[in-house]
Amino acid sequence: MTSTTASQGPEMDQGFRAVIDALAGDGEVSAGRMLVSDGLKVNGKFFAFAKDGAMVVKLPKARVAELIAGGAATPFLRGDKPMAEWATVPPENTDCVALAREAHAFVRGSG
């Protein structure tokens, strides 16, 4: 991971720390702040960030809809508007690292 590592503030929970640890060896990933939250980016674009104890990931609209329909995620709301390519993954979801890797690949490929 390039740049500084994400801070250990209140937005950080064990699940997102596991994501950071899993991606630490990837030289394309850097840490930063998004919407006052700790996040990870590739090619200067965010693909995952911690929010209220959950992880928010950027994925294709169809994949976000699939995760929501299956109960693995909820819509990410900006105000009262759902963001079509962002899903909120609860901390109990055991696939956080896999979903973060999927988001990384999606954002990396869209740049």
VEXMI-473436 format. One line per 2 residues: number of its first residue (from 1); their letters; for each residue x, y, z of C-alpha. Coordinates in pm, whole numbers, padded with zeros to 5 digits. Example, Ala and Ser with C-alpha at 12.3 -4.5 7.8 and 13.67 -1.06 7.14 Angstrom:
! VEXMI-473436
1) as) 01230 -00450 00780  01367 -00106 00714
! end
This chain:
! VEXMI-473436
1) mt) 00000 00000 00000  00140 00338 -00093
3) st) 00097 00668 00089  00001 00666 00452
5) ta) -00201 00388 00606  -00556 00461 00714
7) sq) -00586 00606 01061  -00709 00417 01361
9) gp) -00999 00657 01432  -01353 00571 01539
11) em) -01452 00464 01186  -01204 00179 01199
13) dq) -01334 -00158 01309  -01171 -00498 01298
15) gf) -01335 -00588 00966  -01196 -00289 00781
17) ra) -00857 -00334 00947  -00858 -00687 00802
19) vi) -00922 -00536 00457  -00636 -00290 00502
21) da) -00405 -00570 00617  -00507 -00791 00322
23) la) -00432 -00516 00069  -00122 -00375 00241
25) gd) 00114 -00547 -00003  -00057 -00403 -00311
27) ge) 00155 -00114 -00436  -00141 00029 -00632
29) vs) -00354 00080 -00319  -00327 00395 -00112
31) ag) -00516 00519 00192  -00705 00842 00225
33) rm) -01013 01011 00365  -01354 01000 00196
35) lv) -01661 01163 00348  -01472 01199 00678
37) sd) -01403 00825 00675  -01091 00617 00628
39) gl) -01076 00467 00281  -00872 00287 00020
41) kv) -00816 00395 -00337  -00656 00279 -00658
43) ng) -00552 00510 -00942  -00664 00799 -00723
45) kf) -01023 00668 -00699  -01184 00528 -00386
47) fa) -01309 00171 -00393  -01378 00108 -00022
49) fa) -01416 00305 00298  -01527 00254 00656
51) kd) -01851 00418 00767  -02031 00375 01101
53) ga) -01865 00040 01167  -01946 -00096 00819
55) mv) -01752 -00106 00495  -01877 00073 00184
57) vk) -01758 -00058 -00153  -01789 00058 -00512
59) lp) -01907 -00215 -00750  -02103 -00237 -01075
61) ka) -02472 -00145 -01034  -02584 -00501 -01107
63) rv) -02349 -00644 -00844  -02467 -00391 -00585
65) ae) -02828 -00489 -00661  -02737 -00858 -00627
67) li) -02572 -00804 -00287  -02870 -00604 -00162
69) ag) -03123 -00859 -00292  -02928 -01139 -00124
71) ga) -02913 -00958 00209  -02533 -00929 00208
73) at) -02541 -00547 00184  -02769 -00246 00204
75) pf) -02781 00057 -00025  -02532 00331 00052
77) lr) -02725 00652 00096  -02593 01001 00042
79) gd) -02855 01195 00228  -03171 01011 00127
81) kp) -03049 00917 -00221  -02908 00568 -00284
83) ma) -02578 00569 -00472  -02618 00305 -00746
85) ew) -02258 00183 -00751  -02200 00183 -00374
87) at) -02307 -00083 -00122  -02283 -00083 00256
89) vp) -02149 -00413 00387  -02225 -00483 00754
91) pe) -01933 -00581 00979  -02070 -00932 01031
93) nt) -02029 -01006 00659  -01737 -01249 00647
95) dc) -01661 -01167 00284  -01534 -00812 00349
97) va) -01186 -00882 00212  -01323 -01058 -00097
99) la) -01569 -00773 -00162  -01293 -00514 -00117
101) re) -01077 -00703 -00369  -01373 -00713 -00608
103) ah) -01424 -00338 -00565  -01052 -00277 -00618
105) af) -01062 -00469 -00947  -01375 -00284 -01060
107) vr) -01239 00063 -00987  -00894 -00024 -01123
109) gs) -01049 -00145 -01448  -01276 00156 -01487
111) g) -00992 00405 -01470
! end
